[in-house]
Amino acid sequence: MGPAGSGKSTYCQTLMQHCEAAKRRVHLVNLDPAAERFEYPPTVDIRDLITLEDVMEELGYGPNGGLIYCFEFLMENLDWLEEQLGDYEDDYLIFDCPGQIELYTHIPIMRQIAQLLQQWNFQVVGVYCLESQFVEDTSKYFAGVMSATSAMSMLEIPHINVMTKMDLLSEDIKENMDRYFDPDPLLLADDATKSTGERFKDLNLAIAHLIDEFSMVSFLPLNIKDEDSVAYILSHADNAIQWGEDQEPKEPNDEAEDPSDE
């Protein structure tokens, strides 16, 4: 999850590729009714139930209202979702979610879906994506940290925050990224004031103190071109849901029949 353009689908595709290379049984679940194409075809796709295009055409809704209607329709048809997921309860599922930030910070629909998944015996971890280019504008970075904090509070599930598109940053910026991975709000407040002006200094300081008091958000860097970086992110997600601890050892199928049984 995360804002539009934050690299959510690319994250999902990268994780799918990494898991398949590691021989892990993994499936993509698309919860974006406005999605157009995927590198990996989704195993479960909300567009088989409802699409944003149909809602906008038939009901005259705009993109935001139409997307909320799609999720309300999904909540009215949870038997469909439960049936679709039923065959994969022992597998690793990656949910690709829409980029409408209200779904994670204001409207409780995604929290309800997460709670239902837990009731269906799935271990759930939220992954919030924020693109690394936000660090070039400190006020945008503050907004990203606040939205991540809001999502963590709203969803009430194990949660990790990922800073995406690290491969697109210049080497000079990469050298000073530690202050953004573990936000030093009071230090960053000075940078924000430089871009917003003295007029907003008190507001910037108030936001900085709020972030500092909650102290919930830290970011893990993701460079999709670096396998170690991808594995590092996956290991944090695995730890959050204790992946593998309840897995039964899988024995190879003995397909050859014993001639004496014939």
C-alpha positions in Angstrom: 0.0 0.0 0.0 1.0 3.6 -0.3 0.4 6.8 -2.4 -0.1 6.5 -6.1 3.2 6.2 -8.0 5.1 5.0 -4.9 6.2 1.7 -6.5 3.6 -0.7 -5.0 3.1 -2.8 -8.1 6.8 -2.8 -8.8 7.4 -4.0 -5.2 4.9 -6.8 -5.7 6.4 -7.9 -9.0 10.0 -7.8 -7.5 8.9 -9.9 -4.5 7.0 -12.4 -6.7 10.2 -12.9 -8.8 12.4 -13.3 -5.7 10.0 -15.7 -4.0 9.7 -17.9 -7.2 13.5 -18.0 -7.5 13.6 -19.2 -3.9 11.0 -21.9 -4.7 8.5 -20.4 -2.4 4.8 -20.9 -3.3 3.6 -17.4 -3.9 0.5 -15.8 -5.4 -0.4 -12.2 -6.4 -3.8 -10.9 -5.2 -5.0 -7.8 -7.0 -7.3 -5.5 -4.9 -7.1 -2.6 -7.3 -10.2 -2.5 -9.5 -8.5 0.2 -11.7 -5.4 -1.9 -12.5 -4.6 -2.3 -16.2 -1.7 -4.7 -16.5 0.5 -6.9 -14.4 3.9 -8.5 -15.0 2.6 -11.5 -13.1 -1.1 -12.4 -13.8 -3.0 -12.2 -10.5 -4.2 -15.5 -9.0 -7.1 -13.6 -7.4 -8.3 -10.5 -9.1 -11.0 -8.1 -7.8 -11.7 -7.1 -11.4 -13.4 -10.5 -11.8 -15.9 -9.2 -9.3 -16.1 -5.5 -10.2 -14.1 -2.9 -12.1 -13.7 0.8 -11.6 -14.4 1.5 -15.3 -17.8 -0.2 -15.1 -18.7 1.7 -11.9 -17.7 5.1 -13.4 -19.6 4.3 -16.6 -22.8 2.9 -15.1 -23.1 5.0 -11.9 -21.4 8.2 -13.1 -19.0 8.3 -10.2 -15.5 9.9 -10.3 -12.4 7.9 -9.7 -12.2 8.3 -6.0 -15.9 7.7 -5.3 -15.9 4.8 -7.7 -13.0 3.2 -6.0 -14.7 3.4 -2.6 -17.9 2.0 -4.1 -15.9 -1.0 -5.5 -14.6 -1.8 -2.0 -18.0 -1.4 -0.4 -19.2 -3.9 -3.1 -16.4 -6.2 -2.1 -17.4 -6.0 1.5 -20.9 -7.0 0.5 -19.5 -10.0 -1.3 -17.0 -11.4 1.1 -18.0 -15.0 0.3 -16.5 -14.4 -3.1 -13.2 -13.3 -1.6 -13.1 -16.1 1.0 -13.8 -18.7 -1.8 -11.0 -17.2 -4.0 -8.5 -17.3 -1.2 -9.6 -20.7 0.3 -7.2 -22.8 -1.8 -4.1 -20.8 -0.8 -4.2 -20.7 3.0 -0.8 -22.4 3.2 0.8 -20.2 0.6 2.4 -16.8 0.5 0.0 -14.2 -0.8 1.0 -10.7 -1.9 -1.8 -8.1 -2.0 -1.4 -5.3 -4.5 -3.6 -2.5 -3.3 -4.9 0.8 -4.8 -3.1 4.1 -4.5 -5.9 6.0 -2.9 -4.4 6.9 0.5 -7.8 7.5 2.2 -8.3 3.7 2.1 -5.5 3.3 4.6 -5.7 6.5 6.7 -9.4 7.5 6.9 -11.8 4.9 5.7 -11.8 1.6 7.7 -12.4 -0.7 4.8 -8.8 -1.9 4.5 -8.7 -2.5 8.3 -11.9 -4.6 8.0 -10.3 -6.6 5.2 -7.1 -7.2 7.3 -9.2 -8.3 10.2 -11.2 -10.7 8.1 -8.0 -12.2 6.7 -6.8 -12.8 10.3 -10.2 -14.5 11.1 -9.6 -16.7 8.0 -6.3 -17.8 9.7 -4.0 -15.7 7.5 -1.0 -14.0 9.1 -1.0 -10.4 7.9 1.7 -7.7 7.6 1.2 -4.3 6.1 3.9 -2.9 3.8 3.7 0.9 3.3 5.7 2.1 0.3 7.0 5.7 0.0 9.2 6.7 -2.9 12.7 7.9 -2.1 12.3 11.0 -4.2 10.2 12.5 -1.3 13.5 13.2 0.5 14.3 15.9 -2.1 11.4 17.9 -0.7 11.4 17.8 3.1 7.8 19.0 3.4 6.7 16.1 1.1 8.7 13.7 3.2 7.0 15.0 6.4 3.6 14.3 4.7 4.8 10.8 3.8 5.8 10.1 7.3 2.5 11.4 8.7 0.5 9.2 6.2 2.5 6.2 7.1 1.9 6.9 10.8 -1.8 7.3 10.1 -2.0 4.0 8.2 -0.2 2.1 11.0 -2.7 3.5 13.5 -5.7 2.8 11.4 -4.9 -0.8 10.2 -3.7 -2.1 13.6 -1.6 -4.9 12.1 2.2 -5.7 12.0 3.6 -3.1 9.7 6.9 -2.2 7.9 7.6 0.9 5.9 9.7 0.7 2.7 11.4 3.5 0.9 11.3 2.5 -2.7 13.2 3.5 -5.9 16.5 3.7 -4.1 18.2 2.8 -7.4 17.0 6.1 -8.8 18.8 8.3 -6.2 22.1 10.0 -6.9 25.1 8.8 -4.9 25.3 12.2 -3.1 21.8 11.8 -1.7 22.3 8.2 -0.8 25.2 9.1 1.5 22.8 11.2 3.7 19.8 8.9 3.8 20.2 7.7 7.4 18.4 10.7 8.7 15.4 9.8 6.5 15.4 6.0 7.3 15.0 6.8 11.0 13.5 10.3 10.9 15.1 12.9 13.1 12.0 15.2 13.0 13.5 18.2 14.8 16.5 18.2 12.5 14.3 17.8 9.4 12.0 20.6 10.6 14.7 23.2 9.8 14.9 21.9 6.2 11.1 22.0 5.9 11.0 25.6 7.1 13.6 26.5 4.4 11.2 25.3 1.7 7.9 26.5 3.2 9.1 29.8 4.7 9.1 31.2 8.2 5.4 31.6 8.1 5.0 27.8 8.6 7.8 27.4 11.1 5.5 26.8 14.1 3.4 24.3 12.1 6.5 22.4 10.9 7.8 22.2 14.5 4.4 21.0 15.7 4.4 18.3 13.1 8.0 17.4 14.0 7.1 17.1 17.7 4.1 14.9 16.8 6.3 12.5 14.7 8.9 12.5 17.5 6.3 11.7 20.2 4.7 8.8 18.3 8.2 7.6 17.1 6.5 4.8 15.1 7.9 5.2 11.6 11.2 4.0 10.3 12.0 3.0 6.7 13.7 0.1 5.1 15.5 0.9 1.8 14.6 -1.1 -1.3 16.7 -1.2 -4.4 15.0 -3.6 -6.8 18.2 -4.2 -8.7 19.9 -5.6 -5.6 18.9 -9.1 -4.6 20.2 -8.6 -1.1 18.0 -5.5 -0.6 15.0 -7.5 -1.7 15.8 -10.4 0.6 16.3 -7.9 3.4 12.8 -6.5 3.0 11.3 -10.0 2.7 13.0 -11.1 5.9 11.4 -8.3 7.8 8.0 -9.2 6.4 8.6 -12.9 7.3 9.6 -12.0 10.8 6.5 -9.8 11.3 4.2 -12.7 10.5 6.5 -15.4 11.8 6.4 -17.0 8.4 7.5 -20.7 8.3 7.2 -21.3 12.0 3.9 -23.2 11.6 4.8 -24.8 8.3 4.7 -28.5 8.1 7.8 -30.2 6.5 6.8 -31.0 2.9 7.8 -34.5 1.7 8.3 -35.2 -2.0 5.3 -36.9 -3.6 6.0 -40.5 -4.3 4.2 -40.8 -7.6 5.7 -44.1 -8.6 3.5 -46.9 -7.5 4.9 -50.0 -5.8 4.6 -52.9 -8.4 3.6 -55.2 -5.6 0.4 -53.2 -5.1 -0.8 -54.0 -8.6 
